[in-house]
């Protein structure tokens, strides 16, 4: 059970990308359109590299977080900026849950 709770915390940690761009970088640099999108992708990639660097310190379950990729956190953060937190996180968790369920059923019957 610890692993699944950890996955949820890490997926919600994608919000960190949005917060860094919106309330950190956005205070010092004018960000809009493509520039804001690029900033979110760069911050997402940077956070992924930091997580990868600290892998030996973290438990094995976090190592499996590498499957989320380097682009996904920036894309989700950009969607949060456009559509809002509730709509984006609701649809992201719904699609992630549906994908997990389909893969679970597929692996169960095969």
MMTF fields as JSON, N, C-alpha, C and O atoms, coordinates in Angstrom:
{
  "mmtfVersion": "1.0.0",
  "mmtfProducer": "UNKNOWN",
  "numBonds": 439,
  "numAtoms": 440,
  "numGroups": 110,
  "numChains": 1,
  "numModels": 1,
  "chainsPerModel": [1],
  "groupsPerChain": [110],
  "chainIdList": ["A"],
  "bondAtomList": [4, 2, 8, 6, 12, 10, 16, 14, 20, 18, 24, 22, 28, 26, 32, 30, 36, 34, 40, 38, 44, 42, 48, 46, 52, 50, 56, 54, 60, 58, 64, 62, 68, 66, 72, 70, 76, 74, 80, 78, 84, 82, 88, 86, 92, 90, 96, 94, 100, 98, 104, 102, 108, 106, 112, 110, 116, 114, 120, 118, 124, 122, 128, 126, 132, 130, 136, 134, 140, 138, 144, 142, 148, 146, 152, 150, 156, 154, 160, 158, 164, 162, 168, 166, 172, 170, 176, 174, 180, 178, 184, 182, 188, 186, 192, 190, 196, 194, 200, 198, 204, 202, 208, 206, 212, 210, 216, 214, 220, 218, 224, 222, 228, 226, 232, 230, 236, 234, 240, 238, 244, 242, 248, 246, 252, 250, 256, 254, 260, 258, 264, 262, 268, 266, 272, 270, 276, 274, 280, 278, 284, 282, 288, 286, 292, 290, 296, 294, 300, 298, 304, 302, 308, 306, 312, 310, 316, 314, 320, 318, 324, 322, 328, 326, 332, 330, 336, 334, 340, 338, 344, 342, 348, 346, 352, 350, 356, 354, 360, 358, 364, 362, 368, 366, 372, 370, 376, 374, 380, 378, 384, 382, 388, 386, 392, 390, 396, 394, 400, 398, 404, 402, 408, 406, 412, 410, 416, 414, 420, 418, 424, 422, 428, 426, 432, 430, 436, 434],
  "bondOrderList": [1, 1, 1, 1, 1, 1, 1, 1, 1, 1, 1, 1, 1, 1, 1, 1, 1, 1, 1, 1, 1, 1, 1, 1, 1, 1, 1, 1, 1, 1, 1, 1, 1, 1, 1, 1, 1, 1, 1, 1, 1, 1, 1, 1, 1, 1, 1, 1, 1, 1, 1, 1, 1, 1, 1, 1, 1, 1, 1, 1, 1, 1, 1, 1, 1, 1, 1, 1, 1, 1, 1, 1, 1, 1, 1, 1, 1, 1, 1, 1, 1, 1, 1, 1, 1, 1, 1, 1, 1, 1, 1, 1, 1, 1, 1, 1, 1, 1, 1, 1, 1, 1, 1, 1, 1, 1, 1, 1, 1],
  "groupList": [{"groupName": "UNK", "atomNameList": ["N", "CA", "C", "O"], "elementList": ["N", "C", "C", "O"], "formalChargeList": [0, 0, 0, 0], "bondAtomList": [1, 0, 2, 1, 3, 2], "bondOrderList": [1, 1, 2], "singleLetterCode": "X", "chemCompType": "L-PEPTIDE LINKING"}],
  "groupTypeList": [0, 0, 0, 0, 0, 0, 0, 0, 0, 0, 0, 0, 0, 0, 0, 0, 0, 0, 0, 0, 0, 0, 0, 0, 0, 0, 0, 0, 0, 0, 0, 0, 0, 0, 0, 0, 0, 0, 0, 0, 0, 0, 0, 0, 0, 0, 0, 0, 0, 0, 0, 0, 0, 0, 0, 0, 0, 0, 0, 0, 0, 0, 0, 0, 0, 0, 0, 0, 0, 0, 0, 0, 0, 0, 0, 0, 0, 0, 0, 0, 0, 0, 0, 0, 0, 0, 0, 0, 0, 0, 0, 0, 0, 0, 0, 0, 0, 0, 0, 0, 0, 0, 0, 0, 0, 0, 0, 0, 0, 0],
  "groupIdList": [1, 2, 3, 4, 5, 6, 7, 8, 9, 10, 11, 12, 13, 14, 15, 16, 17, 18, 19, 20, 21, 22, 23, 24, 25, 26, 27, 28, 29, 30, 31, 32, 33, 34, 35, 36, 37, 38, 39, 40, 41, 42, 43, 44, 45, 46, 47, 48, 49, 50, 51, 52, 53, 54, 55, 56, 57, 58, 59, 60, 61, 62, 63, 64, 65, 66, 67, 68, 69, 70, 71, 72, 73, 74, 75, 76, 77, 78, 79, 80, 81, 82, 83, 84, 85, 86, 87, 88, 89, 90, 91, 92, 93, 94, 95, 96, 97, 98, 99, 100, 101, 102, 103, 104, 105, 106, 107, 108, 109, 110],
  "secStructList": [7, 2, 2, 2, 2, 2, 2, 2, 2, 2, 2, 2, 6, 6, 2, 2, 2, 2, 2, 0, 0, 0, 0, 0, 4, 4, 4, 6, 1, 7, 7, 7, 2, 2, 2, 2, 2, 2, 2, 2, 2, 2, 2, 2, 2, 2, 2, 2, 2, 2, 2, 2, 2, 6, 4, 4, 4, 1, 7, 2, 2, 2, 2, 4, 4, 4, 4, 4, 6, 6, 6, 2, 2, 2, 2, 2, 2, 2, 2, 2, 2, 2, 2, 7, 2, 2, 2, 2, 2, 2, 2, 2, 2, 2, 2, 2, 2, 2, 2, 2, 2, 2, 2, 2, 2, 2, 2, 2, 2, 7],
  "xCoordList": [0.812, 0.0, 0.852, 0.448, 2.026, 2.91, 3.282, 3.35, 3.525, 3.938, 2.879, 3.205, 1.602, 0.554, 0.344, 0.075, 0.463, 0.367, 1.51, 1.337, 2.666, 3.833, 3.637, 4.028, 3.037, 2.785, 1.843, 2.073, 0.799, -0.145, 0.556, 0.336, 1.392, 2.128, 3.067, 3.208, 3.704, 4.629, 3.905, 4.377, 2.77, 2.003, 1.493, 1.518, 1.04, 0.607, 1.798, 1.625, 2.99, 4.193, 4.456, 5.295, 3.745, 3.846, 3.427, 3.861, 2.602, 2.184, 3.377, 3.315, 4.455, 5.651, 6.17, 6.657, 6.076, 6.496, 5.686, 6.242, 4.39, 3.512, 3.824, 3.902, 4.001, 4.254, 5.583, 5.671, 6.61, 7.916, 7.837, 8.396, 7.145, 7.048, 6.152, 6.517, 4.994, 4.009, 4.458, 4.387, 4.917, 5.222, 6.712, 7.088, 7.558, 8.999, 9.538, 9.869, 9.625, 10.184, 9.292, 9.789, 7.99, 7.039, 7.128, 6.649, 7.716, 7.881, 9.014, 9.023, 9.956, 11.137, 11.209, 11.94, 10.46, 10.5, 9.065, 8.155, 8.872, 7.555, 7.346, 8.05, 6.375, 6.105, 4.693, 3.726, 4.586, 3.292, 3.488, 4.582, 2.469, 2.489, 3.59, 3.746, 4.349, 5.398, 6.498, 7.078, 6.773, 7.824, 7.435, 8.271, 6.187, 5.72, 5.71, 6.091, 5.276, 5.268, 6.687, 6.919, 7.629, 9.027, 9.575, 10.315, 9.22, 9.68, 9.135, 9.852, 7.886, 7.309, 7.979, 8.21, 8.29, 8.991, 10.397, 10.833, 11.105, 12.473, 12.466, 13.308, 11.529, 11.444, 11.064, 11.609, 10.141, 9.768, 10.938, 11.142, 11.708, 12.888, 13.922, 14.539, 14.115, 15.092, 14.704, 15.554, 13.431, 12.976, 13.154, 13.525, 12.891, 13.094, 14.562, 14.875, 15.453, 16.887, 17.301, 18.141, 16.717, 17.016, 16.53, 17.245, 15.319, 14.813, 15.711, 15.984, 16.174, 17.062, 18.409, 18.988, 18.899, 20.195, 20.147, 21.108, 19.026, 18.906, 18.35, 17.971, 18.293, 17.747, 18.4, 17.672, 19.73, 20.298, 19.81, 19.846, 19.362, 18.88, 17.422, 16.996, 16.667, 15.227, 14.893, 15.693, 13.706, 13.294, 13.049, 12.934, 12.974, 12.821, 11.55, 11.542, 10.488, 9.223, 9.354, 8.707, 10.192, 10.36, 11.105, 10.884, 11.98, 12.709, 11.747, 12.021, 10.638, 9.643, 8.925, 8.212, 9.104, 8.531, 9.144, 8.603, 10.273, 10.941, 10.053, 10.274, 9.055, 8.159, 7.288, 6.725, 7.165, 6.336, 7.017, 6.367, 8.308, 9.02, 9.456, 9.266, 10.04, 10.547, 9.632, 9.72, 8.769, 7.905, 6.555, 5.962, 6.065, 4.717, 4.505, 3.47, 5.424, 5.168, 4.986, 4.126, 5.769, 5.614, 4.305, 3.682, 3.879, 2.608, 1.429, 0.493, 1.486, 0.402, 0.385, -0.683, 1.565, 1.632, 1.083, 0.399, 1.367, 0.847, -0.673, -1.356, -1.2, -2.648, -3.297, -4.389, -2.632, -3.151, -3.262, -4.241, -2.261, -2.261, -3.414, -3.995, -3.754, -4.8, -6.2, -7.108, -6.394, -7.738, -8.076, -9.243, -7.086, -7.335, -6.95, -6.851, -6.734, -6.25, -7.278, -6.94, -8.512, -9.525, -9.794, -9.835, -9.976, -10.274, -9.087, -9.276, -7.89, -6.722, -6.437, -6.231, -6.419, -6.102, -7.212, -6.938, -8.452, -9.557, -9.442, -9.566, -9.203, -9.093, -7.822, -7.837, -6.725, -5.472, -5.613, -5.194, -6.195, -6.378, -7.394, -7.236, -8.418, -9.41, -8.778, -8.96, -8.051, -7.413, -6.331, -6.191, -5.563, -4.532, -5.161, -4.655, -6.262, -6.962, -7.541, -7.471, -8.117, -8.673, -7.57, -7.752, -6.434, -5.315, -4.795, -4.535, -4.643, -4.192, -5.173, -4.756, -6.458, -7.471, -7.43, -7.494, -7.323, -7.24, -5.991, -6.054, -4.876, -3.646, -3.738, -3.223, -4.39, -4.562, -5.434, -5.103, -6.543, -7.442, -6.732, -6.841, -6.015, -5.279, -4.257, -4.168, -3.487, -2.473, -3.1, -2.5, -4.286, -4.964, -5.431, -5.316, -5.958, -6.499, -5.464, -5.745, -4.315, -3.287, -2.16, -1.214],
  "yCoordList": [-1.199, 0.0, 1.258, 2.287, 1.176, 2.332, 2.808, 4.012, 1.87, 2.219, 3.007, 3.984, 2.602, 3.308, 4.711, 5.641, 4.876, 6.213, 7.092, 8.289, 6.489, 7.215, 7.66, 8.769, 6.809, 7.175, 8.376, 9.294, 8.367, 9.483, 10.77, 11.822, 10.693, 11.873, 12.381, 13.591, 11.482, 11.911, 12.499, 13.465, 11.928, 12.49, 13.881, 14.8, 14.03, 15.356, 16.305, 17.524, 15.751, 16.571, 17.313, 18.213, 16.94, 17.663, 19.117, 20.006, 19.349, 20.711, 21.595, 22.812, 20.994, 21.753, 22.489, 23.614, 21.881, 22.535, 23.806, 24.859, 23.701, 24.861, 25.958, 27.134, 25.574, 26.554, 27.274, 28.488, 26.533, 27.154, 28.174, 29.266, 27.819, 28.742, 29.926, 31.075, 29.655, 30.718, 31.682, 32.9, 31.136, 31.993, 32.234, 33.077, 31.525, 31.728, 32.507, 33.687, 31.838, 32.455, 33.591, 34.609, 33.415, 34.417, 35.755, 36.755, 35.808, 37.086, 37.924, 39.145, 37.289, 37.995, 38.121, 38.965, 37.294, 37.264, 37.349, 36.749, 38.087, 38.15, 36.855, 36.584, 36.072, 34.787, 34.77, 35.071, 34.418, 34.249, 33.366, 33.321, 32.685, 31.885, 30.849, 30.034, 30.895, 29.905, 29.988, 28.974, 31.187, 31.355, 30.668, 30.02, 30.806, 30.145, 28.629, 27.892, 28.161, 26.731, 26.174, 25.112, 26.878, 26.432, 26.422, 25.51, 27.424, 27.467, 26.273, 25.685, 25.916, 24.777, 23.471, 22.601, 23.327, 22.127, 22.052, 20.985, 23.177, 23.189, 22.881, 22.121, 23.458, 23.176, 21.718, 21.077, 21.185, 19.779, 18.853, 17.884, 19.148, 18.337, 18.46, 17.467, 19.662, 19.878, 19.116, 18.499, 19.16, 18.42, 16.918, 16.207, 16.44, 15.016, 14.642, 13.586, 15.483, 15.215, 15.216, 14.414, 16.11, 16.135, 14.85, 14.269, 14.394, 13.136, 11.97, 11.092, 11.958, 10.888, 10.922, 9.874, 12.107, 12.245, 11.668, 11.052, 11.871, 11.411, 9.999, 9.582, 9.253, 7.894, 7.004, 6.305, 6.976, 6.048, 6.291, 5.383, 7.497, 7.83, 7.406, 7.091, 7.395, 7.163, 5.68, 4.909, 5.278, 3.871, 3.459, 4.297, 2.149, 1.585, 2.074, 2.267, 2.276, 2.676, 3.992, 4.192, 4.894, 6.18, 5.996, 6.753, 5.003, 4.758, 4.434, 4.75, 3.817, 3.498, 4.746, 4.69, 5.866, 7.14, 7.615, 8.508, 7.016, 7.424, 7.21, 7.827, 6.349, 6.083, 7.259, 7.278, 8.226, 9.38, 10.277, 11.125, 10.098, 10.834, 12.216, 12.625, 12.922, 14.253, 15.344, 16.487, 15.024, 16.025, 16.122, 17.2, 15.03, 14.982, 16.023, 16.69, 16.204, 17.228, 18.63, 19.376, 18.995, 20.306, 20.443, 21.504, 19.375, 19.415, 19.544, 20.305, 18.793, 18.884, 20.266, 20.839, 20.799, 22.14, 23.185, 24.114, 23.055, 23.994, 23.893, 24.906, 22.681, 22.498, 23.082, 23.644, 22.953, 23.57, 25.072, 25.686, 25.661, 27.106, 27.516, 28.584, 26.68, 27.028, 26.704, 27.524, 25.497, 25.036, 25.106, 24.98, 25.302, 25.328, 24.015, 22.977, 24.081, 22.937, 21.808, 20.652, 22.124, 21.083, 20.296, 19.066, 20.991, 20.319, 19.453, 18.313, 19.983, 19.24, 18.029, 16.934, 18.199, 17.079, 16.032, 14.834, 16.476, 15.52, 14.65, 13.428, 15.285, 14.512, 13.669, 12.553, 14.184, 13.421, 12.184, 11.095, 12.34, 11.196, 10.2, 8.99, 10.694, 9.808, 8.972, 7.755, 9.61, 8.885, 7.951, 6.835, 8.383, 7.516, 6.296, 5.182, 6.502, 5.386, 4.419, 3.204, 4.957, 4.092, 3.286, 2.104, 3.921, 3.209, 2.114, 0.998, 2.432, 1.437, 0.266, -0.892, 0.56, -0.499, -1.397, -2.621, -0.793, -1.589, -2.466, -3.626, -1.929, -2.724, -3.841, -4.937, -3.565, -4.579, -5.727, -6.897, -5.386, -6.401, -7.178, -8.403, -6.479, -7.128, -8.123, -9.25, -7.715, -8.601, -9.732, -10.799, -9.523, -10.555, -11.709, -12.876, -11.373, -12.4, -13.024, -14.03, -12.452, -13.016, -13.616, -14.132],
  "zCoordList": [0.0, 0.0, 0.0, -0.541, 0.605, 0.655, -0.74, -0.988, -1.656, -3.007, -3.753, -4.427, -3.647, -4.372, -3.818, -4.579, -2.505, -1.927, -2.405, -2.634, -2.55, -3.027, -4.466, -4.829, -5.291, -6.683, -6.769, -7.557, -5.97, -5.984, -5.564, -6.164, -4.544, -4.086, -5.172, -5.35, -5.894, -6.939, -8.14, -8.74, -8.491, -9.602, -9.223, -10.042, -8.0, -7.562, -7.403, -7.39, -7.282, -7.222, -8.522, -8.568, -9.574, -10.84, -10.629, -11.362, -9.647, -9.331, -9.007, -9.18, -8.541, -8.22, -9.453, -9.338, -10.606, -11.849, -12.073, -12.383, -11.914, -12.096, -11.084, -11.44, -9.837, -8.778, -9.01, -8.829, -9.407, -9.649, -10.78, -10.676, -11.858, -12.992, -12.652, -12.903, -12.087, -11.834, -10.737, -10.906, -9.622, -8.47, -8.268, -7.454, -8.979, -8.86, -10.035, -9.917, -11.17, -12.375, -12.876, -13.358, -12.761, -13.245, -12.544, -13.08, -11.382, -10.674, -11.25, -11.092, -11.906, -12.384, -13.903, -14.421, -14.617, -16.076, -16.594, -16.021, -17.667, -18.286, -19.075, -20.048, -18.64, -19.275, -19.844, -19.144, -21.11, -21.748, -22.973, -23.535, -23.378, -24.591, -24.643, -23.733, -25.72, -25.934, -24.884, -24.494, -24.437, -23.428, -22.114, -21.484, -21.707, -20.488, -20.67, -19.761, -21.839, -22.124, -22.081, -21.503, -22.685, -22.665, -21.238, -20.866, -20.441, -19.052, -18.266, -17.456, -18.499, -17.797, -18.211, -17.372, -19.495, -19.939, -19.35, -18.919, -19.331, -18.789, -17.3, -16.822, -16.566, -15.124, -14.892, -13.994, -15.684, -15.555, -15.811, -15.08, -16.848, -17.16, -16.051, -15.665, -15.54, -14.462, -13.196, -12.554, -12.841, -11.658, -11.854, -10.921, -13.06, -13.352, -13.194, -12.644, -13.661, -13.513, -12.044, -11.636, -11.252, -9.809, -9.153, -8.336, -9.499, -8.945, -9.337, -8.519, -10.595, -11.049, -10.332, -10.044, -10.047, -9.371, -7.96, -7.501, -7.276, -5.897, -5.773, -4.678, -6.877, -6.838, -5.795, -5.09, -5.641, -4.651, -3.22, -2.39, -2.934, -1.591, -1.419, -0.308, -2.495, -2.428, -2.563, -3.092, -2.084, -2.192, -3.64, -4.534, -3.845, -5.193, -5.874, -7.09, -5.125, -5.731, -6.478, -7.506, -5.966, -6.63, -7.95, -8.895, -8.022, -9.259, -10.387, -11.545, -10.07, -11.091, -11.591, -12.594, -10.907, -11.328, -12.649, -13.301, -13.039, -14.267, -15.482, -16.524, -15.364, -16.482, -16.863, -17.957, -15.999, -16.313, -17.339, -17.95, -17.53, -18.562, -18.135, -16.99, -19.074, -18.775, -19.306, -18.859, -20.234, -20.846, -20.143, -20.101, -19.598, -19.016, -17.909, -17.927, -16.944, -15.919, -16.494, -16.026, -17.485, -18.113, -18.859, -18.833, -19.526, -20.243, -19.285, -19.532, -18.194, -17.207, -16.557, -16.343, -16.244, -15.652, -16.61, -16.179, -17.887, -18.873, -18.964, -19.116, -18.873, -18.898, -17.645, -17.72, -16.489, -15.26, -15.445, -15.019, -16.079, -16.302, -17.212, -17.023, -18.201, -19.157, -18.661, -18.802, -18.071, -17.743, -16.267, -15.895, -15.425, -13.995, -13.336, -13.99, -12.03, -11.267, -11.197, -11.451, -10.86, -10.66, -11.942, -11.918, -13.043, -14.315, -14.761, -15.186, -14.664, -15.129, -14.258, -14.781, -12.942, -12.064, -12.104, -12.032, -12.217, -12.322, -13.564, -13.488, -14.709, -15.946, -15.974, -16.493, -15.426, -15.39, -14.515, -14.908, -13.34, -12.451, -13.025, -12.856, -13.693, -14.305, -15.422, -15.468, -16.302, -17.406, -16.884, -17.385, -15.888, -15.306, -14.645, -14.784, -13.928, -13.287, -14.305, -14.123, -15.381, -16.425, -17.106, -17.398, -17.358, -17.975, -17.061, -17.509, -15.77, -14.806, -14.745, -14.719, -14.723, -14.656, -15.888, -15.77, -17.068, -18.29, -18.309, -18.717, -17.876, -17.851, -16.812, -17.03, -15.69, -14.656, -15.17, -14.982, -15.813, -16.363, -17.472, -17.54, -18.33, -19.409, -18.866, -19.354, -17.861, -17.267, -16.469, -16.343, -15.93, -15.146, -16.026, -15.649, -17.201, -18.067, -19.008, -19.659, -19.077, -19.983, -19.217, -19.813]
}
